[in-house]
Amino acid sequence: HARAAAGRRDIAGTLRQDDRQIFGRAPPAPRHPPHRAQGGAGSRDRLPLVVEPEELQAALDRDDILVVDLSQTQFYRQSHLPGAVHLDYAQIVSAKPPIMGLLPDPPQLSALFSQLGLTADTHVVAYDNEGGGRASRLLWTLEAAGHSGYSLLNGGLPAWLQQRLPTSTQIEEARTASYIAHANDTVIADKD
């Protein structure tokens, strides 16, 4: 077990040594170099793949960060991270019975991501209140749409609440943008 544990992801999101075996390839290098925030001094690097609650709290005022809540609507209305927009999980999955859980096509994703205010320079931080499965699906969907600037909030809403960090009940309206999704077939499996 000691050998297996050495290759696992640590809590800060450091990539596991065995990711190449699990995914068949090394994770892609970031497509966007670190950039300067508008109106700020100095450069602001992208957040890590798995971001801790305190680290995200310190970055919430950045205009290049889009926080997306994938909890059920009733939970979002009760409490969410300040500035977080809500995204219904059903919008990032498609079904063609009997096949479920498909990726929506690029025009649908372009429309959805435009409604959320996504741009090529936006760094998305996703979370949910159910263990991260819904938020992780959004990250994979972003990667499949050609967007590599994203993070997962470690522990989701429960971790945020456990740290007693500020929350909001204000329903956030997303800033619209014009986003074009580009299929990244390297992260999509098919029957062949």
Rosetta blueprint (number, residue, H / E / L):
1 H L
2 A H
3 R H
4 A H
5 A H
6 A H
7 G L
8 R L
9 R L
10 D L
11 I L
12 A L
13 G L
14 T L
15 L L
16 R L
17 Q L
18 D L
19 D H
20 R H
21 Q H
22 I H
23 F H
24 G L
25 R L
26 A L
27 P L
28 P L
29 A L
30 P L
31 R L
32 H L
33 P L
34 P L
35 H E
36 R E
37 A L
38 Q L
39 G L
40 G L
41 A L
42 G L
43 S E
44 R E
45 D L
46 R L
47 L L
48 P L
49 L L
50 V E
51 V E
52 E L
53 P H
54 E H
55 E H
56 L H
57 Q H
58 A H
59 A H
60 L L
61 D L
62 R L
63 D L
64 D L
65 I E
66 L E
67 V E
68 V E
69 D E
70 L L
71 S L
72 Q L
73 T H
74 Q H
75 F H
76 Y H
77 R H
78 Q H
79 S L
80 H E
81 L L
82 P L
83 G L
84 A L
85 V E
86 H E
87 L L
88 D L
89 Y H
90 A H
91 Q H
92 I H
93 V L
94 S E
95 A E
96 K E
97 P L
98 P L
99 I E
100 M E
101 G E
102 L E
103 L L
104 P L
105 D L
106 P H
107 P H
108 Q H
109 L H
110 S H
111 A H
112 L H
113 F H
114 S H
115 Q H
116 L H
117 G L
118 L L
119 T L
120 A L
121 D L
122 T L
123 H E
124 V E
125 V E
126 A E
127 Y E
128 D L
129 N L
130 E L
131 G L
132 G L
133 G H
134 R H
135 A H
136 S H
137 R H
138 L H
139 L H
140 W H
141 T H
142 L H
143 E H
144 A H
145 A L
146 G L
147 H L
148 S L
149 G L
150 Y E
151 S E
152 L E
153 L E
154 N L
155 G L
156 G H
157 L H
158 P H
159 A H
160 W H
161 L H
162 Q H
163 Q L
164 R L
165 L L
166 P L
167 T L
168 S E
169 T L
170 Q L
171 I L
172 E L
173 E L
174 A L
175 R L
176 T L
177 A L
178 S L
179 Y L
180 I L
181 A L
182 H L
183 A L
184 N L
185 D H
186 T H
187 V H
188 I L
189 A L
190 D L
191 K L
192 D L
